[in-house]
């Protein structure tokens, strides 16, 4: 058990093994109370020759077996801990043909997809909520491949015809039939696609008691860097052009228009050159980390004046903002948007540059691009030929050699659209309630650990420390599921506007997407609901939302290898505990630090403490900039800094919280077959284990260009090499790669 020494009548010095912590009596009582509730019920009928207990529960035996299979004991843990902890896993888990990466996350996501598919394949049941049966109908329509082939491209071509038709697939095209603003507004309203402009509403980041409309730059199909410099990725650009051409030919042949391949080739060239120019006027991710710079409130009439100030001669270059937003909100949610509406423009210069780009671009090219974005988003819901075209493009972009099984895609698609309905049955059949209870207790322990790290931070002044602790205390917690999802009447009430059939997959997608988007649009005028879940329980992920100052851990991630009831607490704290710590720390990363306890953008830092923060954050930027993937490309230390700060802080918090657990419950037994490892070492092995995985070279290259997360290997290398607890527990020496001289530490 831990030993305690009372010091100065206001602090407790807590000794846990070789670790020493200074903690207030109030926090100590909270830790002891929480951990007393966590009952693992471990049986230790075996003991080592040294008399140490061994956990012999079924859960411990299975957990030990999985860890053993993952290890590569021929590696040196102080040279390459990823290889040491994951070498066996990587060897035994080659990337499936349909994937561009294969990690522990992917394994668990595959298991969840299989569970969801089993729910959706079962027969409709009158005792289930109606939306559960509608989800089954949606899945049945999606998986009916014969019907999809019989239906062909007609649903897609009908959609395109509604906006004048796809010029490159037509023999003749009348530009008078096309209005890009109506088309892209419908895309936002029906499908949630962001073509040329991104329009959405969410909590106003300066006053989270209300919501505002945000206007932002366009999304892109390819990575921005690739489009800005197409010559740097000739194979990808060739595959992109081939995909567009193949899709256009398929639409042409379906309509029998007689459009020539020569015409299509020219239109494809013009299209991707336009998207390249569009990419150039967007801001790169590394320039979009300052919340204040992206917050530009204007009246809608002022936005109109702003874009009207750009000289234009072509009618299609002038944006009618009132009509545009009303086409989205009045149609999608029966909400009128007046010219006096206060909106938030993220990138003001982008709006002017977009008008200038539209002015110099033929309307035919714009129409081709807008229609292509619809085809790109929706064509896989039609024929096998269109899915094959998509699979070939993904082969080049991500390195996959086969498509994801269509039944899996159907299960995932249904879950993405009707996830609360699916969750009703998933929770009943695939989720243990104890995972929710214990995760809630672990969150409390992790918050306590974070606050002790704040207390010890010599680089922070006292006032800033107090605000940081308060923000952690105010952080809302969403664990496993919202309670209403388990109530039949509530699920039926939520989905009361959904209409689904077993015979029309394409229409099902339209109506379900429109419903989901409408629910989001409706929050524009309503009061802020801080209890609202913005994700489904059937998701393998975790989230921090700055505007809500909330952390969310869906039921989907509260499973092995992240959490397992009955196994060592060391494994759970190294797994889901580090994830919890990661999300808590997001509230204090380079972007999270810009908002206060209520989620409002607010600089609550003194100048001196903020200067110290930025200096320490730069350490992470420099560290991760130095990591490279096999192609030679470097990790972007700027765009990944938030995730890297969260990884590093989350690990330190989880280890500290685990030591608090030991202080309350005593030392843990060892794992069978792994008696050479202490429980503390098992903690770090478990942390690394959740990041076991491998990726194709194409995926890694794309990840570096588009993903704020570092590759899996560096999510082990970076945090552990900065972590003095890890270095001590594994006896790493000065100069070892896993023991950085200049350790980066914020939290």
C-alpha positions as MATLAB code, in Angstrom:
seq = 'XXXXXXXXXXXXXXXXXXXXXXXXXXXXXXXXXXXXXXXXXXXXXXXXXXXXXXXXXXXXXXXXXXXXXXXXXXXXXXXXXXXXXXXXXXXXXXXXXXXXXXXXXXXXXXXXXXXXXXXXXXXXXXXXXXXXXXXXXXXXXXXXXXXXXXXXXXXXXXXXXXXXXXXXXXXXXXXXXXXXXXXXXXXXXXXXXXXXXXXXXXXXXXXXXXXXXXXXXXXXXXXXXXXXXXXXXXXXXXXXXXXXXXXXXXXXXXXXXXXXXXXXXXXXXXXXXXXXXXXXXXXXXXXXXXXXXXXXXXXXXXXXXXXXXXXXXXXXXXXXXXXXXXXXXXXXXXXXXXXXXXXXXXXXXXXXXXXXXXXXXXXXXXXXXXXXXXXXXXXXXXXXXXXXXXXXXXXXXXXXXXXXXXXXXXXXXXXXXXXXXXXXXXXXXXXXXXXXXXXXXXXXXXXXXXXXXXXXXXXXXXXXXXXXXXXXXXXXXXXXXXXXXXXXXXXXXXXXXXXXXXXXXXXXXXXXXXXXXXXXXXXXXXXXXXXXXXXXXXXXXXXXXXXXXXXXXXXXXXXXXXXXXXXXXXXXXXXXXXXXXXXXXXXXXXXXXXXXXXXXXXXXXXXXXXXXXXXXXXXXXXXXXXXXXXXXXXXXXXXXXXXXXXXXXXXXXXXXXXXXXXXXXXXXXXXXXXXXXXXXXXXXXXXXXXXXXXXXXXXXXXXXXXXXXXXXXXXXXXXXXXXXXXXXXXXXXXXXXXXXXXXXXXX';
ca = [
       0.000    0.000    0.000;
       1.014    3.637   -0.352;
       2.540    5.592    2.493;
       1.400    9.106    3.385;
       3.261   11.942    5.116;
       1.339   15.022    6.215;
       3.255   18.200    5.416;
       2.483   21.770    6.488;
      -1.069   20.710    7.467;
      -2.298   21.560    3.933;
      -0.570   19.102    1.618;
      -0.017   15.362    1.575;
       3.144   13.762    0.253;
       2.052   10.517   -1.353;
       4.604    7.741   -1.884;
       3.607    5.012   -4.373;
       6.459    2.648   -5.045;
       9.272    4.810   -6.355;
       6.925    7.692   -7.186;
       6.323   10.714   -4.981;
       3.388   13.108   -5.410;
       2.328   16.222   -3.533;
      -1.450   16.389   -3.338;
      -4.008   18.392   -1.398;
      -6.063   16.577    1.260;
      -9.247   17.324   -0.695;
      -7.930   15.730   -3.879;
      -6.543   12.807   -1.881;
      -9.949   12.072   -0.359;
     -11.524   12.230   -3.806;
      -8.972    9.756   -5.175;
      -9.465    7.320   -2.302;
     -13.251    7.536   -2.506;
     -13.312    6.926   -6.264;
     -10.899    4.030   -6.244;
     -12.687    2.324   -3.386;
     -15.644    1.933   -5.777;
     -13.608    0.138   -8.428;
     -13.849   -3.554   -7.580;
     -11.978   -5.765  -10.005;
     -12.608   -8.972   -8.123;
      -9.282  -10.473   -9.144;
      -8.342  -13.905   -7.900;
      -4.694  -14.517   -7.153;
      -4.488  -18.202   -6.467;
      -1.013  -18.447   -7.958;
       2.221  -16.900   -6.776;
       5.665  -16.549   -8.285;
       8.747  -18.117   -6.719;
       9.325  -14.763   -5.069;
       5.868  -14.920   -3.525;
       4.279  -12.313   -5.793;
       0.631  -12.814   -6.672;
      -0.479  -13.707  -10.196;
      -3.889  -12.760  -11.536;
      -5.667  -15.905  -12.737;
      -9.024  -14.554  -13.843;
     -10.102  -15.500  -17.339;
      -9.823  -11.838  -18.277;
      -6.228  -11.627  -17.040;
      -5.241  -14.822  -18.834;
      -6.732  -13.590  -22.107;
      -5.206  -10.146  -21.691;
      -1.795  -11.635  -21.001;
      -2.054  -13.831  -24.080;
      -2.862  -10.853  -26.287;
       0.031   -8.819  -24.892;
       2.408  -11.742  -25.345;
       1.411  -12.130  -28.991;
       1.979   -8.421  -29.573;
       5.499   -8.312  -28.110;
       8.840   -8.646  -29.860;
      11.135   -9.521  -26.978;
      14.161   -9.563  -29.275;
      13.924   -5.778  -29.569;
      15.432   -3.351  -27.068;
      12.669   -1.370  -25.354;
      14.972    1.606  -24.887;
      15.922    1.659  -28.559;
      12.512    1.141  -30.190;
       9.594    0.610  -27.855;
       7.118    0.441  -30.728;
       8.916   -2.615  -32.106;
       9.236   -4.067  -28.605;
       5.544   -3.650  -27.749;
       4.064   -4.120  -31.236;
       6.539   -6.124  -33.331;
       4.636   -9.356  -32.853;
       1.291   -7.660  -33.508;
       2.498   -6.146  -36.774;
       3.950   -9.489  -37.882;
       0.747  -11.361  -37.090;
      -1.631   -8.757  -38.530;
      -0.801   -7.919  -42.154;
      -2.833   -5.145  -43.718;
      -6.001   -6.617  -45.270;
      -6.387   -6.026  -49.014;
      -9.303   -3.661  -48.462;
      -7.413   -1.429  -46.034;
      -4.640    1.102  -46.276;
      -3.792    0.720  -42.609;
      -4.457   -1.867  -39.947;
      -4.308   -0.866  -36.300;
      -5.934   -1.821  -33.032;
      -8.498    0.891  -33.788;
      -9.292   -0.792  -37.109;
      -9.632   -4.205  -35.474;
     -12.157   -2.829  -32.995;
     -13.969   -0.895  -35.732;
     -14.248   -4.076  -37.770;
     -15.732   -5.845  -34.745;
     -18.224   -3.023  -34.262;
     -19.157   -3.083  -37.968;
     -19.767   -6.833  -37.695;
     -21.921   -6.331  -34.595;
     -23.903   -3.617  -36.378;
     -24.328   -5.796  -39.467;
     -25.688   -8.626  -37.331;
     -28.244   -6.260  -35.835;
     -29.248   -4.944  -39.247;
     -29.439   -8.390  -40.891;
     -31.922   -9.663  -38.329;
     -35.625   -9.608  -39.107;
     -37.741   -6.615  -38.230;
     -39.299   -6.910  -34.791;
     -42.428   -5.075  -33.691;
     -41.045   -4.904  -30.156;
     -38.088   -2.814  -31.327;
     -38.331    0.948  -31.858;
     -39.573    1.777  -35.355;
     -36.275    3.498  -36.308;
     -34.377    0.257  -35.562;
     -36.536   -1.516  -38.130;
     -36.072    1.403  -40.512;
     -32.316    0.987  -40.141;
     -32.762   -2.669  -41.084;
     -34.788   -1.598  -44.115;
     -32.050    0.822  -45.120;
     -29.431   -1.910  -44.815;
     -31.584   -4.325  -46.827;
     -31.977   -1.799  -49.647;
     -28.243   -1.095  -49.626;
     -27.193   -4.742  -49.751;
     -29.632   -5.672  -52.543;
     -26.976   -5.657  -55.263;
     -29.284   -7.076  -57.913;
     -31.731   -4.218  -57.385;
     -28.924   -1.660  -57.426;
     -27.762   -2.975  -60.809;
     -31.294   -3.016  -62.194;
     -31.846    0.557  -61.025;
     -28.504    1.570  -62.496;
     -27.398    5.184  -62.673;
     -30.874    6.653  -63.072;
     -31.142    8.044  -59.514;
     -27.791    9.765  -59.971;
     -28.498   11.093  -63.448;
     -31.907   12.352  -62.297;
     -30.165   14.252  -59.517;
     -27.672   15.778  -61.944;
     -30.453   16.662  -64.372;
     -32.088   18.669  -61.632;
     -29.134   21.042  -61.832;
     -28.933   21.166  -65.615;
     -26.961   17.968  -66.148;
     -23.239   17.193  -66.046;
     -21.829   19.114  -69.038;
     -18.967   16.732  -69.827;
     -21.365   13.787  -70.009;
     -23.771   15.594  -72.391;
     -23.522   16.200  -76.133;
     -25.016   19.651  -75.708;
     -25.373   21.717  -72.555;
     -27.230   24.938  -71.896;
     -25.493   27.052  -69.266;
     -28.780   28.818  -68.559;
     -29.926   25.633  -66.813;
     -27.149   25.770  -64.217;
     -26.893   27.855  -61.063;
     -23.916   26.835  -58.919;
     -25.358   28.550  -55.876;
     -28.620   26.617  -55.979;
     -26.757   23.377  -56.647;
     -24.212   23.726  -53.847;
     -26.839   25.018  -51.395;
     -28.889   21.903  -52.125;
     -25.752   19.835  -51.612;
     -25.325   21.348  -48.162;
     -28.996   21.062  -47.285;
     -29.535   17.504  -48.528;
     -26.150   15.797  -48.332;
     -23.980   17.937  -46.070;
     -21.420   18.347  -48.864;
     -19.241   21.465  -48.868;
     -18.670   22.466  -52.481;
     -16.974   25.846  -53.093;
     -18.254   27.050  -49.715;
     -18.736   25.452  -46.310;
     -21.871   26.539  -44.462;
     -22.844   25.210  -41.047;
     -24.144   26.381  -37.698;
     -22.697   25.669  -34.294;
     -22.201   27.315  -30.927;
     -20.884   30.851  -31.255;
     -17.327   30.529  -30.016;
     -17.427   33.972  -28.372;
     -20.782   33.312  -26.692;
     -21.602   29.619  -26.472;
     -25.028   30.302  -24.985;
     -26.229   30.754  -28.588;
     -25.458   29.422  -32.065;
     -24.342   31.201  -35.228;
     -23.969   30.431  -38.910;
     -20.368   29.912  -39.995;
     -19.123   30.545  -43.544;
     -15.833   28.878  -44.384;
     -13.672   27.829  -47.305;
     -14.374   24.905  -49.609;
     -13.590   21.286  -48.962;
     -11.413   19.495  -51.550;
     -11.298   15.946  -52.915;
      -7.514   15.567  -52.845;
      -5.060   16.809  -50.213;
      -4.541   20.548  -50.538;
      -0.784   20.162  -50.985;
      -1.297   17.742  -53.875;
      -3.677   20.103  -55.655;
      -1.525   23.182  -55.089;
       1.412   21.413  -56.737;
      -0.055   18.720  -59.030;
       3.322   18.059  -60.616;
       4.599   16.666  -57.317;
       2.123   13.749  -57.444;
       1.733   12.708  -61.090;
       0.454    9.208  -60.307;
      -2.285   10.522  -58.020;
      -3.309   13.222  -60.478;
      -3.435   10.679  -63.319;
      -5.617    8.378  -61.199;
      -7.863   11.325  -60.302;
      -8.294   12.300  -63.944;
      -8.963    8.692  -64.877;
     -11.622    8.414  -62.171;
     -13.433   11.546  -63.338;
     -13.266   10.440  -66.974;
     -14.528    6.933  -66.193;
     -17.448    8.309  -64.188;
     -18.350   10.782  -66.938;
     -18.229    8.039  -69.551;
     -20.522    5.884  -67.420;
     -23.047    8.706  -67.054;
     -22.794    9.461  -70.783;
     -23.387    5.854  -71.711;
     -26.282    5.544  -69.285;
     -27.965    8.564  -70.905;
     -26.731    7.670  -74.399;
     -25.858   11.321  -75.081;
     -23.050   10.768  -77.553;
     -20.573   13.023  -75.743;
     -17.090   12.328  -77.151;
     -14.063   11.145  -75.233;
     -12.133   14.093  -76.668;
     -14.652   16.468  -75.115;
     -14.530   14.617  -71.799;
     -10.713   14.687  -71.741;
     -10.650   18.456  -72.160;
     -13.333   18.967  -69.537;
     -11.468   16.726  -67.067;
      -8.299   18.767  -67.547;
     -10.166   22.028  -67.028;
     -11.917   20.585  -63.960;
      -8.865   19.540  -61.997;
      -6.995   22.692  -62.981;
      -9.916   24.656  -61.515;
      -9.779   22.594  -58.319;
      -6.041   23.296  -58.184;
      -6.761   27.040  -58.347;
      -9.465   26.597  -55.707;
      -6.977   24.855  -53.429;
      -4.510   27.717  -53.821;
      -6.959   30.247  -52.379;
      -7.683   28.091  -49.319;
      -5.574   28.424  -46.195;
      -3.415   25.443  -45.151;
      -4.229   23.703  -41.877;
      -1.141   25.089  -40.127;
      -2.511   28.630  -40.643;
      -5.899   27.775  -39.113;
      -5.034   27.194  -35.459;
      -5.780   30.706  -34.155;
      -9.434   30.776  -33.072;
      -9.602   34.556  -32.960;
      -8.246   34.949  -36.492;
     -10.976   32.612  -37.769;
     -13.720   34.548  -35.983;
     -14.915   37.425  -38.139;
     -18.522   38.371  -37.282;
     -20.412   40.259  -39.970;
     -24.013   41.016  -40.781;
     -25.140   39.134  -43.848;
     -25.548   42.486  -45.601;
     -21.900   43.227  -44.827;
     -20.833   39.895  -46.312;
     -22.753   40.911  -49.423;
     -20.914   44.238  -49.562;
     -17.607   42.461  -49.003;
     -17.954   40.112  -51.973;
     -19.651   42.749  -54.144;
     -16.519   44.884  -53.767;
     -14.701   42.486  -56.128;
     -15.154   43.722  -59.729;
     -17.155   41.211  -61.798;
     -18.627   41.116  -65.265;
     -20.072   37.605  -65.232;
     -23.385   36.985  -63.442;
     -22.208   33.639  -62.033;
     -19.387   35.369  -60.127;
     -21.773   37.405  -57.968;
     -22.923   35.591  -54.821;
     -26.454   36.290  -53.581;
     -25.903   35.564  -49.890;
     -29.499   36.013  -48.752;
     -30.802   33.538  -51.317;
     -27.913   31.161  -50.690;
     -28.451   30.854  -46.944;
     -32.228   30.751  -47.235;
     -31.957   27.951  -49.789;
     -30.227   26.023  -47.029;
     -32.039   27.052  -43.868;
     -35.539   27.920  -45.059;
     -35.757   24.718  -47.059;
     -33.861   22.551  -44.593;
     -35.298   23.796  -41.308;
     -38.009   26.399  -42.039;
     -35.736   29.131  -40.671;
     -35.672   32.569  -42.338;
     -32.255   34.197  -42.614;
     -32.608   37.998  -42.834;
     -29.961   40.386  -44.154;
     -29.429   41.440  -40.547;
     -28.332   37.904  -39.590;
     -24.999   37.952  -37.799;
     -22.744   35.294  -39.327;
     -19.153   34.260  -38.643;
     -16.761   34.281  -41.597;
     -13.702   32.129  -40.999;
     -11.657   33.175  -44.021;
     -12.677   36.617  -45.247;
     -10.021   36.775  -47.968;
     -11.160   33.424  -49.331;
     -14.569   34.905  -50.138;
     -13.042   37.650  -52.254;
     -10.632   35.246  -53.900;
     -13.492   32.862  -54.676;
     -15.424   35.599  -56.467;
     -12.297   36.469  -58.471;
     -11.769   32.792  -59.351;
     -15.387   32.388  -60.440;
     -15.055   35.515  -62.566;
     -12.147   34.103  -64.578;
     -13.533   30.546  -64.822;
     -16.014   29.498  -67.538;
     -19.369   28.489  -66.123;
     -19.041   25.130  -67.890;
     -15.960   24.300  -65.825;
     -17.669   25.337  -62.607;
     -20.680   23.197  -63.516;
     -18.458   20.235  -64.316;
     -16.745   20.563  -60.947;
     -19.945   20.899  -58.924;
     -21.536   17.923  -60.681;
     -18.362   15.902  -60.215;
     -18.495   16.505  -56.473;
     -22.030   15.056  -56.434;
     -20.875   12.078  -58.475;
     -17.845   11.571  -56.233;
     -20.024   11.578  -53.091;
     -22.923    9.469  -54.358;
     -21.926    7.244  -57.269;
     -20.866    4.272  -55.129;
     -24.535    3.965  -54.131;
     -25.385    2.949  -57.702;
     -23.657    0.290  -59.808;
     -20.732   -2.051  -59.337;
     -18.910   -0.302  -62.171;
     -19.000    2.987  -60.273;
     -17.756    1.248  -57.147;
     -14.937   -0.314  -59.153;
     -13.869    3.114  -60.420;
     -13.771    4.360  -56.842;
     -11.780    1.324  -55.691;
      -9.151    1.870  -58.385;
      -8.754    5.506  -57.361;
      -8.386    4.521  -53.712;
      -5.777    1.941  -54.698;
      -3.522    4.707  -55.959;
      -4.375    7.248  -53.265;
      -4.220    4.929  -50.247;
      -2.542    1.726  -51.423;
      -5.552   -0.571  -50.981;
      -5.731   -3.590  -53.276;
      -9.409   -4.483  -52.848;
     -12.572   -2.597  -51.880;
     -14.134   -2.821  -48.452;
     -16.849   -5.527  -48.564;
     -20.089   -3.901  -49.645;
     -22.023   -5.374  -46.729;
     -19.586   -3.644  -44.365;
     -19.978   -0.380  -46.238;
     -23.751   -0.711  -45.968;
     -23.581   -1.385  -42.228;
     -21.279    1.600  -41.710;
     -23.400    3.873  -43.897;
     -26.568    2.973  -42.017;
     -24.818    3.470  -38.700;
     -23.513    6.870  -39.823;
     -27.023    8.044  -40.666;
     -29.236    6.286  -38.108;
     -26.644    5.716  -35.399;
     -28.854    6.426  -32.404;
     -31.368    3.860  -33.631;
     -28.623    1.300  -34.231;
     -27.213    2.083  -30.789;
     -30.477    1.113  -29.132;
     -29.855   -2.531  -30.085;
     -26.057   -2.393  -29.895;
     -26.176   -1.339  -26.248;
     -28.647   -4.111  -25.499;
     -26.611   -6.847  -27.193;
     -22.949   -5.790  -27.176;
     -22.231   -3.469  -24.264;
     -21.491   -4.195  -20.621;
     -22.856   -1.520  -18.295;
     -19.868   -1.895  -15.971;
     -17.705   -0.272  -18.636;
     -19.715    2.934  -18.296;
     -19.542    2.917  -14.494;
     -15.812    2.309  -14.301;
     -14.997    4.780  -17.059;
     -16.853    7.492  -15.161;
     -14.738    6.738  -12.079;
     -11.554    6.750  -14.134;
     -12.462   10.137  -15.604;
     -12.688   11.562  -12.097;
      -9.269   10.125  -11.281;
      -7.775   11.481  -14.499;
      -9.148   14.950  -13.786;
      -7.569   14.801  -10.347;
      -4.266   13.728  -11.883;
      -4.428   16.599  -14.351;
      -5.012   19.105  -11.561;
      -2.000   17.820   -9.620;
       0.128   18.318  -12.730;
      -1.190   21.870  -12.941;
      -0.289   22.397   -9.296;
       3.277   21.254   -9.993;
       3.753   23.312  -13.169;
       6.533   25.724  -12.245;
       6.052   27.631  -15.508;
       2.502   28.735  -14.579;
       1.511   31.570  -12.256;
      -0.991   30.927   -9.485;
      -3.904   32.772  -11.064;
      -3.658   30.883  -14.332;
      -3.372   27.603  -12.434;
      -6.625   28.319  -10.614;
      -8.460   28.963  -13.898;
      -7.025   25.790  -15.442;
      -8.206   23.705  -12.495;
     -11.645   25.301  -12.708;
     -11.882   24.528  -16.424;
     -11.063   20.887  -15.724;
     -13.741   20.759  -13.032;
     -16.324   22.256  -15.414;
     -15.514   19.803  -18.192;
     -18.694   17.910  -19.126;
     -18.528   14.131  -19.436;
     -20.442   12.010  -21.941;
     -19.805    8.327  -21.324;
     -21.035    5.365  -23.396;
     -24.443    6.730  -24.457;
     -27.126    9.334  -23.749;
     -29.764    7.736  -21.542;
     -32.641    8.465  -23.933;
     -31.189    6.120  -26.574;
     -32.263    3.114  -24.510;
     -35.901    4.315  -24.338;
     -38.105    3.129  -27.199;
     -40.436    6.132  -27.166;
     -37.542    8.590  -27.141;
     -35.814    6.943  -30.098;
     -39.056    6.991  -32.059;
     -39.590   10.647  -31.181;
     -36.082   11.591  -32.327;
     -36.477    9.910  -35.723;
     -40.128   10.835  -36.254;
     -39.361   12.560  -39.569;
     -37.467    9.710  -41.204;
     -38.956    7.760  -44.122;
     -37.142    4.644  -45.387;
     -38.004    1.869  -47.844;
     -36.438   -1.536  -48.573;
     -36.383   -0.850  -52.317;
     -34.664    2.494  -52.961;
     -31.176    2.832  -51.530;
     -30.388    6.126  -53.251;
     -33.546    7.839  -52.022;
     -32.960    6.453  -48.534;
     -29.564    8.178  -48.504;
     -31.123   11.440  -49.645;
     -33.864   11.429  -47.039;
     -31.730   10.229  -44.149;
     -28.992   12.757  -44.905;
     -31.541   15.542  -45.207;
     -33.028   14.544  -41.840;
     -29.646   14.544  -40.094;
     -28.744   17.920  -41.593;
     -32.130   19.370  -40.705;
     -31.652   18.382  -37.075;
     -28.394   20.326  -37.071;
     -29.888   23.362  -38.827;
     -32.706   23.539  -36.274;
     -30.211   24.146  -33.456;
     -29.466   27.583  -34.940;
     -32.398   29.232  -33.181;
     -32.703   27.005  -30.147;
     -31.009   27.482  -26.775;
     -27.708   25.705  -26.264;
     -28.219   22.120  -25.202;
     -25.050   21.117  -23.397;
     -26.331   17.586  -22.921;
     -26.705   16.942  -26.671;
     -24.503   14.190  -28.066;
     -22.863   15.157  -31.345;
     -21.770   11.600  -32.076;
     -23.283    8.130  -31.822;
     -22.527    5.495  -29.156;
     -21.618    3.114  -32.002;
     -18.328    4.861  -32.749;
     -14.775    3.725  -31.963;
     -13.331    7.113  -31.084;
     -13.271    9.757  -28.366;
     -13.800   13.507  -28.550;
     -13.195   16.883  -26.956;
     -15.491   19.732  -28.021;
     -13.997   23.146  -27.173;
     -17.263   25.097  -27.415;
     -18.937   22.739  -24.941;
     -15.809   22.054  -22.902;
     -16.904   18.430  -23.000;
     -15.282   15.028  -23.374;
     -17.081   12.091  -24.974;
     -16.291    8.373  -24.851;
     -18.814    6.383  -26.913;
     -19.663    2.803  -26.029;
     -17.813    1.632  -29.129;
     -14.390    2.465  -27.673;
     -15.098    1.120  -24.179;
     -13.996   -2.351  -25.288;
     -10.770   -4.383  -25.376;
      -7.963   -3.379  -25.934;
      -8.911    0.006  -24.448;
     -10.994   -1.275  -21.561;
     -11.612   -4.735  -20.183;
     -13.482   -5.591  -17.005;
     -11.622   -7.995  -14.736;
      -8.138   -7.364  -16.103;
      -5.408   -5.327  -14.393;
      -6.123   -1.688  -13.715;
      -2.666   -1.082  -15.189;
      -4.011   -2.170  -18.565;
      -7.168   -0.103  -18.345;
      -5.290    3.007  -17.254;
      -2.701    2.441  -19.998;
      -5.521    1.969  -22.507;
      -8.735    3.943  -22.014;
      -7.096    5.915  -19.195;
      -4.582    7.421  -21.615;
      -7.436    8.134  -24.043;
      -9.344    9.917  -21.274;
      -6.247   11.895  -20.389;
      -5.754   12.711  -24.068;
      -9.241   14.218  -24.358;
      -8.920   16.144  -21.084;
      -5.616   17.577  -22.295;
      -7.242   18.731  -25.543;
      -8.915   21.350  -23.401;
      -5.437   22.738  -22.780;
      -3.633   22.104  -26.082;
      -2.635   24.913  -28.451;
      -6.251   25.354  -29.576;
      -8.115   24.206  -26.470;
      -6.206   26.713  -24.332;
      -7.893   29.498  -26.314;
     -11.309   28.818  -24.737;
     -12.532   29.056  -21.137;
     -14.597   26.764  -18.916;
     -17.790   27.699  -20.771;
     -16.241   27.104  -24.191;
     -15.943   30.782  -25.075;
     -12.830   31.959  -26.884;
     -11.075   33.863  -24.145;
      -7.435   34.505  -23.352;
      -7.311   33.553  -19.666;
      -3.511   33.369  -19.607;
      -1.158   35.966  -18.193;
       1.437   37.194  -20.677;
       4.335   35.534  -18.886;
       2.622   32.154  -18.504;
       1.447   32.204  -22.122;
       5.007   32.926  -23.265;
       6.174   29.906  -21.264;
       3.388   27.805  -22.780;
       4.307   28.757  -26.343;
       7.964   28.006  -25.680;
       7.081   24.525  -24.434;
       4.652   23.963  -27.316;
       7.452   24.804  -29.748;
       9.423   21.923  -28.266;
       6.722   19.520  -29.467;
       6.647   21.141  -32.904;
      10.394   20.714  -33.267;
      10.361   17.145  -31.933;
       7.665   15.853  -34.273;
       9.004   17.795  -37.255;
      11.991   15.485  -36.952;
       9.991   12.285  -37.478;
       9.898   10.901  -41.031;
       7.990    8.159  -42.823;
       9.670    5.724  -45.273;
       9.121    8.062  -48.237;
      11.232   10.672  -46.473;
       8.338   13.038  -45.789;
       8.346   14.725  -42.398;
       5.512   14.814  -39.912;
       4.039   18.334  -39.771;
       4.804   19.406  -36.222;
       2.524   22.447  -36.470;
      -0.676   20.753  -37.613;
      -0.157   17.783  -35.283;
       0.839   19.774  -32.202;
      -2.608   19.648  -30.593;
      -2.805   15.881  -30.833;
       0.830   15.491  -29.757;
       0.349   17.697  -26.706;
      -2.761   15.646  -25.843;
      -0.902   12.340  -26.291;
       1.944   13.423  -24.044;
      -0.202   14.967  -21.341;
      -2.735   12.156  -21.430;
      -0.033    9.555  -20.840;
       1.423   11.402  -17.845;
      -2.034   11.898  -16.344;
      -2.986    8.249  -16.846;
       0.166    6.956  -15.146;
      -0.359    9.287  -12.231;
      -4.006    8.276  -11.943;
      -2.921    4.636  -11.965;
      -0.552    5.317   -9.083;
      -3.447    6.871   -7.205;
      -5.362    3.646   -7.822;
      -2.473    1.637   -6.360;
      -2.321    3.989   -3.399;
      -5.947    3.207   -2.644;
      -5.986   -0.514   -3.453;
      -2.453   -1.779   -3.067;
      -0.039   -3.251   -5.583;
      -1.574   -5.295   -8.374;
      -0.788   -8.936   -9.116;
       1.288   -9.875  -12.133;
       0.012  -11.286  -15.409;
       0.504  -15.002  -16.089;
       3.335  -15.575  -18.539;
       4.464  -11.979  -18.116;
       5.868  -12.271  -14.600;
       9.055  -10.499  -15.700;
       7.088   -7.268  -16.013;
       6.003   -5.048  -13.144;
       2.493   -3.638  -13.171;
       3.997   -0.253  -14.052;
       5.694   -1.766  -17.072;
       2.413   -3.442  -18.041;
       0.853    0.044  -17.973;
       3.304    1.314  -20.594;
       3.043   -1.848  -22.679;
      -0.729   -1.447  -22.663;
      -0.424    2.162  -23.745;
       1.787    1.218  -26.686;
      -0.440   -1.746  -27.510;
      -3.434    0.424  -28.439;
      -1.233    2.074  -31.095;
      -0.002   -1.176  -32.636;
      -0.519   -1.051  -36.370;
       0.951   -0.619  -39.788;
       0.134    1.485  -42.828;
       0.727    1.477  -46.569;
       3.274    4.040  -47.829;
       0.441    5.772  -49.698;
      -1.644    6.054  -46.556;
       1.237    7.493  -44.554;
       1.902   10.096  -47.223;
      -1.761   11.084  -47.283;
      -1.931   11.143  -43.496;
       0.965   13.566  -43.257;
      -0.778   15.873  -45.731;
      -4.292   15.744  -44.266;
      -4.421   14.330  -40.726;
      -3.790   16.283  -37.490;
      -2.692   13.009  -35.851;
       0.854   11.686  -36.039;
       1.377    8.170  -37.456;
       0.870    5.409  -34.886;
       4.568    4.676  -34.410;
       5.257    8.255  -33.360;
       2.317    8.240  -30.947;
       4.437    5.695  -29.080;
       7.885    7.175  -29.726;
       7.005   10.773  -28.924;
       5.169   10.524  -25.591;
       7.302    7.712  -24.134;
      10.634    9.318  -25.005;
       9.445   12.453  -23.168;
       8.203   10.498  -20.166;
      10.488   10.215  -17.127;
       8.237    7.548  -15.576;
       8.672    5.299  -18.615;
      12.427    5.882  -18.681;
      12.685    4.909  -15.022;
      10.457    1.834  -15.227;
      12.356    0.394  -18.205;
      15.797    1.532  -17.070;
      16.642    3.498  -20.210;
      20.008    5.221  -20.133;
      21.065    8.664  -21.244;
      21.466    8.711  -24.999;
      18.952    5.928  -25.635;
      16.449    6.867  -28.387;
      13.533    6.302  -25.987;
      15.070    8.731  -23.481;
      15.227   12.155  -25.091;
      17.690   14.610  -23.579;
      15.398   17.576  -24.220;
      12.073   16.263  -22.970;
       9.008   18.174  -24.140;
       6.553   18.650  -21.282;
       3.500   20.862  -20.919;
       1.073   18.785  -18.844;
];
